[in-house]
Protein backbone atom coordinates (compact mmCIF):
# COMPACT_ATOMS: atom_id res chain seq x y z
CA UNK A 1 0.00 0.00 0.00
CA UNK A 2 1.12 3.49 -0.69
CA UNK A 3 0.85 6.04 2.05
CA UNK A 4 1.31 8.82 -0.37
CA UNK A 5 -1.81 7.76 -1.96
CA UNK A 6 -3.78 5.46 0.13
CA UNK A 7 -6.60 4.84 -2.25
CA UNK A 8 -9.75 2.87 -2.65
CA UNK A 9 -9.33 -0.61 -3.91
CA UNK A 10 -11.80 -3.29 -4.86
CA UNK A 11 -14.72 -1.81 -3.01
CA UNK A 12 -14.35 1.58 -4.60
CA UNK A 13 -13.43 0.55 -8.11
CA UNK A 14 -15.36 -2.60 -8.71
CA UNK A 15 -12.79 -5.29 -8.14
CA UNK A 16 -9.57 -3.35 -8.55
CA UNK A 17 -6.81 -4.19 -6.15
CA UNK A 18 -5.66 -0.59 -5.72
CA UNK A 19 -3.18 -0.86 -2.96
CA UNK A 20 -0.98 -3.30 -4.75
CA UNK A 21 0.19 -0.60 -7.12
CA UNK A 22 0.07 2.37 -4.80
CA UNK A 23 2.59 3.56 -2.29
CA UNK A 24 2.02 6.04 0.53
CA UNK A 25 0.30 8.66 -1.68
CA UNK A 26 -3.30 8.90 -2.93
CA UNK A 27 -3.74 6.50 -5.86
CA UNK A 28 -6.61 4.31 -6.86
CA UNK A 29 -6.32 1.20 -8.83
CA UNK A 30 -4.53 -2.03 -9.46
CA UNK A 31 -3.57 -3.14 -12.89
CA UNK A 32 -5.28 -6.50 -12.47
CA UNK A 33 -8.95 -7.16 -12.17
CA UNK A 34 -9.79 -9.89 -9.69
CA UNK A 35 -13.33 -11.08 -10.21
CA UNK A 36 -13.24 -13.21 -7.10
CA UNK A 37 -12.59 -10.13 -4.97
CA UNK A 38 -15.24 -7.99 -6.62
CA UNK A 39 -17.16 -5.85 -4.16
CA UNK A 40 -19.88 -3.37 -4.97
CA UNK A 41 -18.99 0.23 -4.26
CA UNK A 42 -20.89 1.96 -1.48
CA UNK A 43 -21.67 5.57 -0.68
CA UNK A 44 -18.78 5.80 1.77
CA UNK A 45 -16.45 6.54 -1.14
CA UNK A 46 -18.62 9.48 -2.23
CA UNK A 47 -18.06 10.92 1.24
CA UNK A 48 -14.33 10.22 1.07
CA UNK A 49 -14.05 12.04 -2.27
CA UNK A 50 -15.37 15.14 -0.47
CA UNK A 51 -13.96 14.79 3.05
CA UNK A 52 -10.35 13.87 2.23
CA UNK A 53 -9.64 16.75 -0.20
CA UNK A 54 -11.25 19.24 2.22
CA UNK A 55 -9.06 17.92 5.04
CA UNK A 56 -5.98 18.22 2.82
CA UNK A 57 -6.70 21.90 2.19
CA UNK A 58 -7.03 22.54 5.94
CA UNK A 59 -3.71 20.77 6.56
CA UNK A 60 -2.18 22.81 3.74
CA UNK A 61 -3.27 26.14 5.23
CA UNK A 62 -2.16 25.30 8.77
CA UNK A 63 1.03 23.61 7.59
CA UNK A 64 2.22 26.44 5.35
CA UNK A 65 1.55 29.18 7.91
CA UNK A 66 2.88 27.18 10.86
CA UNK A 67 6.01 25.68 9.33
CA UNK A 68 6.91 28.87 7.47
CA UNK A 69 6.67 30.83 10.72
CA UNK A 70 8.91 28.27 12.46
CA UNK A 71 11.48 28.56 9.67
CA UNK A 72 11.43 32.37 9.84
CA UNK A 73 11.72 32.43 13.63
CA UNK A 74 14.65 30.01 13.68
CA UNK A 75 16.42 31.71 10.77
CA UNK A 76 15.96 35.29 12.01
CA UNK A 77 16.68 34.77 15.70
CA UNK A 78 19.58 36.84 17.04
CA UNK A 79 21.30 34.01 18.93
CA UNK A 80 23.01 31.03 17.33
CA UNK A 81 20.84 27.98 16.84
CA UNK A 82 21.36 24.99 19.11
CA UNK A 83 21.67 21.44 17.78
CA UNK A 84 18.03 20.73 18.66
CA UNK A 85 16.91 23.89 16.84
CA UNK A 86 18.84 22.85 13.73
CA UNK A 87 16.90 19.58 13.72
CA UNK A 88 13.63 21.44 14.27
CA UNK A 89 14.44 23.76 11.36
CA UNK A 90 15.03 20.83 9.02
CA UNK A 91 11.89 19.10 10.28
CA UNK A 92 9.87 22.23 9.48
CA UNK A 93 11.42 22.35 5.99
CA UNK A 94 10.46 18.71 5.37
CA UNK A 95 6.90 19.31 6.56
CA UNK A 96 6.55 22.51 4.51
CA UNK A 97 7.81 20.75 1.40
CA UNK A 98 5.28 17.98 1.92
CA UNK A 99 2.16 20.07 2.63
CA UNK A 100 2.79 22.01 -0.59
CA UNK A 101 2.02 18.78 -2.51
CA UNK A 102 -1.39 18.33 -0.89
CA UNK A 103 -3.38 20.47 -3.39
CA UNK A 104 -2.32 18.08 -6.17
CA UNK A 105 -3.46 15.06 -4.16
CA UNK A 106 -6.71 16.83 -3.24
CA UNK A 107 -7.50 17.52 -6.89
CA UNK A 108 -6.55 13.95 -7.77
CA UNK A 109 -8.98 12.49 -5.23
CA UNK A 110 -11.75 14.94 -6.17
CA UNK A 111 -11.40 13.67 -9.74
CA UNK A 112 -11.67 10.09 -8.41
CA UNK A 113 -7.97 9.48 -8.97
CA UNK A 114 -7.86 10.74 -12.55
CA UNK A 115 -4.38 12.36 -12.42
CA UNK A 116 -4.24 15.51 -14.62
CA UNK A 117 -0.70 16.76 -13.91
CA UNK A 118 1.48 14.50 -16.04
CA UNK A 119 4.04 11.80 -15.38
CA UNK A 120 6.84 14.03 -14.03
CA UNK A 121 4.72 15.55 -11.26
CA UNK A 122 3.27 12.13 -10.47
CA UNK A 123 6.77 10.83 -9.75
CA UNK A 124 7.88 14.00 -7.97
CA UNK A 125 5.02 14.42 -5.51
CA UNK A 126 4.76 10.67 -4.94
CA UNK A 127 8.41 10.59 -3.97
CA UNK A 128 8.08 13.70 -1.79
CA UNK A 129 5.54 11.90 0.37
CA UNK A 130 8.20 9.34 1.22
CA UNK A 131 10.87 12.01 1.66
CA UNK A 132 8.65 13.69 4.23
CA UNK A 133 7.79 10.46 6.02
CA UNK A 134 11.38 9.31 6.37
CA UNK A 135 12.67 12.83 7.00
CA UNK A 136 10.13 13.61 9.72
CA UNK A 137 10.70 10.43 11.67
CA UNK A 138 14.49 10.65 11.40
CA UNK A 139 14.66 14.31 12.44
CA UNK A 140 12.41 13.52 15.41
CA UNK A 141 14.72 10.63 16.23
CA UNK A 142 17.74 12.95 16.04
CA UNK A 143 16.03 15.41 18.40
CA UNK A 144 15.23 12.57 20.81
CA UNK A 145 18.83 11.32 20.81
CA UNK A 146 20.14 14.86 21.30
CA UNK A 147 17.80 15.38 24.26
CA UNK A 148 18.81 12.00 25.68
CA UNK A 149 22.47 12.98 25.81
CA UNK A 150 21.60 16.49 27.02
CA UNK A 151 19.51 15.29 29.97
CA UNK A 152 20.35 11.66 30.73
CA UNK A 153 24.03 11.65 29.67
CA UNK A 154 25.18 15.28 29.92
CA UNK A 155 28.84 14.40 30.55
CA UNK A 156 29.23 12.03 27.59
CA UNK A 157 29.51 12.81 23.90
CA UNK A 158 29.32 16.53 24.60
CA UNK A 159 31.35 17.38 21.53
CA UNK A 160 28.96 15.40 19.35
CA UNK A 161 26.07 17.67 20.27
CA UNK A 162 27.64 20.65 18.53
CA UNK A 163 26.04 22.62 15.72
CA UNK A 164 28.51 21.27 13.17
CA UNK A 165 27.62 17.71 14.16
CA UNK A 166 23.91 18.52 13.88
CA UNK A 167 24.44 19.89 10.37
CA UNK A 168 26.26 16.72 9.33
CA UNK A 169 23.46 14.59 10.78
CA UNK A 170 20.90 16.63 8.83
CA UNK A 171 22.83 16.14 5.59
CA UNK A 172 22.96 12.42 6.32
CA UNK A 173 19.20 12.32 6.97
CA UNK A 174 18.39 14.15 3.72
CA UNK A 175 20.70 11.81 1.79
CA UNK A 176 19.14 8.73 3.41
CA UNK A 177 15.59 9.91 2.69
CA UNK A 178 16.50 10.55 -0.95
CA UNK A 179 17.97 7.05 -1.30
CA UNK A 180 15.08 5.35 0.51
CA UNK A 181 12.56 7.24 -1.63
CA UNK A 182 14.36 6.59 -4.92
CA UNK A 183 12.30 3.48 -5.86
CA UNK A 184 9.14 5.59 -5.71
CA UNK A 185 10.61 8.18 -8.08
CA UNK A 186 11.59 5.33 -10.42
CA UNK A 187 8.53 3.06 -10.34
CA UNK A 188 5.70 5.52 -9.79
CA UNK A 189 4.13 7.02 -12.90
CA UNK A 190 0.97 7.64 -14.86
CA UNK A 191 -0.98 4.79 -16.43
CA UNK A 192 -4.10 5.03 -18.57
CA UNK A 193 -6.81 2.59 -17.47
CA UNK A 194 -9.27 2.29 -20.30
CA UNK A 195 -11.71 0.29 -18.15
CA UNK A 196 -12.32 3.46 -16.12
CA UNK A 197 -11.22 6.05 -18.68
CA UNK A 198 -8.77 7.63 -16.24
CA UNK A 199 -5.04 8.27 -16.13
CA UNK A 200 -3.96 7.07 -12.69
CA UNK A 201 -0.81 7.99 -10.79
CA UNK A 202 0.31 4.59 -9.51
CA UNK A 203 3.34 2.61 -8.43
CA UNK A 204 4.06 0.22 -11.29
CA UNK A 205 6.67 -1.93 -9.54
CA UNK A 206 6.16 -5.69 -9.40
CA UNK A 207 4.67 -7.40 -6.37
CA UNK A 208 8.06 -8.33 -4.94
CA UNK A 209 9.22 -4.72 -4.93
CA UNK A 210 5.95 -3.55 -3.42
CA UNK A 211 6.10 -6.05 -0.58
CA UNK A 212 9.76 -5.24 0.08
CA UNK A 213 8.97 -1.53 0.06
CA UNK A 214 6.09 -2.06 2.46
CA UNK A 215 8.26 -4.04 4.88
CA UNK A 216 11.11 -1.54 4.70
CA UNK A 217 8.76 1.40 5.22
CA UNK A 218 7.24 -0.10 8.34
CA UNK A 219 10.52 -1.28 9.85
CA UNK A 220 13.01 1.43 8.85
CA UNK A 221 10.47 4.23 8.55
CA UNK A 222 8.42 3.61 11.68
CA UNK A 223 9.18 0.76 14.08
CA UNK A 224 12.95 1.23 14.52
CA UNK A 225 12.84 5.04 14.83
CA UNK A 226 9.86 4.78 17.16
CA UNK A 227 11.76 2.30 19.33
CA UNK A 228 14.71 4.70 19.57
CA UNK A 229 12.42 7.63 20.41
CA UNK A 230 10.56 5.68 23.10
CA UNK A 231 13.87 4.49 24.60
CA UNK A 232 15.18 8.06 24.75
CA UNK A 233 11.91 9.46 26.10
CA UNK A 234 11.71 6.81 28.84
CA UNK A 235 15.23 7.47 30.09
CA UNK A 236 14.76 11.23 29.86
CA UNK A 237 11.60 11.08 31.98
CA UNK A 238 13.35 8.88 34.54
CA UNK A 239 16.29 11.28 34.73
CA UNK A 240 14.02 14.30 35.11
CA UNK A 241 12.25 12.59 38.00
CA UNK A 242 15.55 11.89 39.77
CA UNK A 243 17.08 15.32 39.26
CA UNK A 244 14.06 17.57 38.90
CA UNK A 245 15.58 20.43 40.91
CA UNK A 246 19.01 20.24 39.29
CA UNK A 247 17.89 20.20 35.68
CA UNK A 248 17.86 23.61 34.10
CA UNK A 249 14.44 25.04 33.32
CA UNK A 250 15.31 25.51 29.66
CA UNK A 251 16.38 21.87 29.35
CA UNK A 252 13.07 20.80 30.89
CA UNK A 253 11.04 22.88 28.43
CA UNK A 254 12.90 21.57 25.39
CA UNK A 255 12.62 18.00 26.66
CA UNK A 256 8.88 18.28 27.34
CA UNK A 257 8.47 19.76 23.87
CA UNK A 258 10.32 16.80 22.36
CA UNK A 259 8.24 14.26 24.29
CA UNK A 260 4.97 15.85 23.16
CA UNK A 261 6.18 15.87 19.53
CA UNK A 262 7.05 12.16 19.76
CA UNK A 263 3.65 11.44 21.31
CA UNK A 264 1.89 13.40 18.55
CA UNK A 265 3.84 11.48 15.90
CA UNK A 266 2.87 8.16 17.52
CA UNK A 267 -0.82 9.11 17.77
CA UNK A 268 -0.95 10.32 14.15
CA UNK A 269 0.95 7.50 12.45
CA UNK A 270 0.40 4.37 14.56
CA UNK A 271 -3.23 3.85 13.38
CA UNK A 272 -2.14 4.36 9.76
CA UNK A 273 0.56 1.70 9.96
CA UNK A 274 -1.79 -0.68 11.76
CA UNK A 275 -4.37 -0.39 8.98
CA UNK A 276 -1.64 -0.70 6.37
CA UNK A 277 -0.68 -3.96 8.03
CA UNK A 278 -4.30 -5.11 7.77
CA UNK A 279 -4.26 -4.04 4.14
CA UNK A 280 -1.14 -6.15 3.66
CA UNK A 281 -3.06 -9.13 5.08
CA UNK A 282 -5.75 -8.50 2.48
CA UNK A 283 -3.12 -8.64 -0.26
CA UNK A 284 -1.94 -11.99 1.13
CA UNK A 285 -5.54 -13.31 1.30
CA UNK A 286 -5.34 -13.66 5.08
CA UNK A 287 -8.32 -11.29 5.42
CA UNK A 288 -11.16 -11.87 2.98
CA UNK A 289 -14.71 -10.66 2.50
CA UNK A 290 -16.14 -7.48 1.07
CA UNK A 291 -17.19 -5.91 4.37
CA UNK A 292 -13.78 -6.34 5.99
CA UNK A 293 -11.96 -5.22 2.85
CA UNK A 294 -14.04 -2.10 2.43
CA UNK A 295 -13.79 -1.17 6.10
CA UNK A 296 -10.00 -1.49 6.02
CA UNK A 297 -9.62 0.41 2.74
CA UNK A 298 -11.87 3.22 3.97
CA UNK A 299 -9.97 3.27 7.25
CA UNK A 300 -6.67 3.65 5.42
CA UNK A 301 -8.09 6.59 3.47
CA UNK A 302 -9.35 8.42 6.55
CA UNK A 303 -6.45 7.62 8.86
CA UNK A 304 -3.93 8.74 6.26
CA UNK A 305 -5.41 12.21 6.70
CA UNK A 306 -4.60 11.93 10.41
CA UNK A 307 -1.04 10.90 9.55
CA UNK A 308 -0.62 13.80 7.15
CA UNK A 309 -1.96 16.17 9.82
CA UNK A 310 1.21 15.54 11.81
CA UNK A 311 2.96 17.91 9.37
CA UNK A 312 0.96 20.85 10.70
CA UNK A 313 0.85 19.83 14.39
CA UNK A 314 4.47 20.53 15.32
CA UNK A 315 4.20 24.34 14.90
CA UNK A 316 1.08 24.31 17.08
CA UNK A 317 3.01 22.37 19.73
CA UNK A 318 5.77 25.00 19.60
CA UNK A 319 3.23 27.78 20.14
CA UNK A 320 1.53 26.15 23.12
CA UNK A 321 4.58 24.63 24.82
CA UNK A 322 7.60 26.51 23.48
CA UNK A 323 8.02 29.57 25.68
CA UNK A 324 11.30 30.54 24.00
CA UNK A 325 9.69 30.10 20.59
CA UNK A 326 6.87 32.48 21.56
CA UNK A 327 9.36 35.01 22.92
CA UNK A 328 11.49 34.89 19.78
CA UNK A 329 8.46 35.11 17.54
CA UNK A 330 7.28 38.13 19.54
CA UNK A 331 10.71 39.77 19.21
CA UNK A 332 10.75 39.22 15.46
CA UNK A 333 7.22 40.60 15.11
CA UNK A 334 8.24 43.70 17.07
CA UNK A 335 11.28 44.15 14.84
CA UNK A 336 9.14 43.76 11.72
CA UNK A 337 6.58 46.23 13.09
CA UNK A 338 9.35 48.72 13.93
CA UNK A 339 10.81 48.33 10.45
CA UNK A 340 7.41 48.90 8.86
CA UNK A 341 6.82 51.99 11.01
CA UNK A 342 10.27 53.32 10.13
CA UNK A 343 9.67 52.73 6.43
CA UNK A 344 6.28 54.40 6.68
CA UNK A 345 7.79 57.43 8.43
CA UNK A 346 10.51 57.69 5.80
CA UNK A 347 7.93 57.54 3.02
CA UNK A 348 5.85 60.21 4.72
CA UNK A 349 8.95 62.38 5.22
CA UNK A 350 9.97 61.99 1.59
CA UNK A 351 6.43 62.76 0.50
CA UNK A 352 6.38 65.86 2.70
CA UNK A 353 9.71 67.09 1.33
CA UNK A 354 8.50 66.45 -2.20
CA UNK A 355 5.34 68.46 -1.55
CA UNK A 356 7.42 71.29 -0.04
CA UNK A 357 9.71 71.41 -3.05
CA UNK A 358 6.70 71.42 -5.36
CA UNK A 359 5.12 74.29 -3.40
CA UNK A 360 8.35 76.32 -3.44
CA UNK A 361 8.72 75.71 -7.16
CA UNK A 362 5.16 76.86 -7.81
CA UNK A 363 5.62 79.98 -5.65
CA UNK A 364 8.89 80.79 -7.41
CA UNK A 365 7.25 80.22 -10.77
CA UNK A 366 4.39 82.55 -9.81
CA UNK A 367 6.79 85.28 -8.62
CA UNK A 368 8.87 84.98 -11.79
CA UNK A 369 5.74 85.30 -13.91
CA UNK A 370 4.70 88.42 -11.99
CA UNK A 371 8.13 90.04 -12.49
CA UNK A 372 8.08 89.31 -16.21
CA UNK A 373 4.57 90.73 -16.56
CA UNK A 374 5.61 93.88 -14.65
CA UNK A 375 8.63 94.41 -16.91
CA UNK A 376 6.52 93.94 -20.01
CA UNK A 377 3.98 96.47 -18.72
CA UNK A 378 6.77 98.97 -18.01
CA UNK A 379 7.96 98.69 -21.60
HUGI-V890220 format. One line per field, one symbol per residue. psi: psi as a letter, one per 30 degrees, with the letter a starting at -180 (. if undefined). A space follows every 10 residues. Layout:
psi->???
This chain:
psi->kkefhklkbe efghgkieff glbhljlell fkkjefgkkk klfeeeeefe eeeeeeeeee eeeeeeeeee eeeeefkelk kleeeeeeee eeeeeeeeff feeeeeeeee ghgjjgglee eeeefeefee eeeeeeeeee eeeeeeeefe eeiffkheff gleeeeeeee eeeeeeeeef feeeeefklk kkjfffhljk jljglleeee eeeeeeeeef fdeeeeeeee eeeeeeeeee eeheefkkee eeeeeeeeee eeeeeeeefe eeeeeeeeee eeeggeklke eeeeeeeeee eefeeeeeff ffeeeeeeee fjeeeeeeee eeeeeeeeee eeeeeeeeee eeeeeeeeee eeeeeeeeee eeeeeeee.
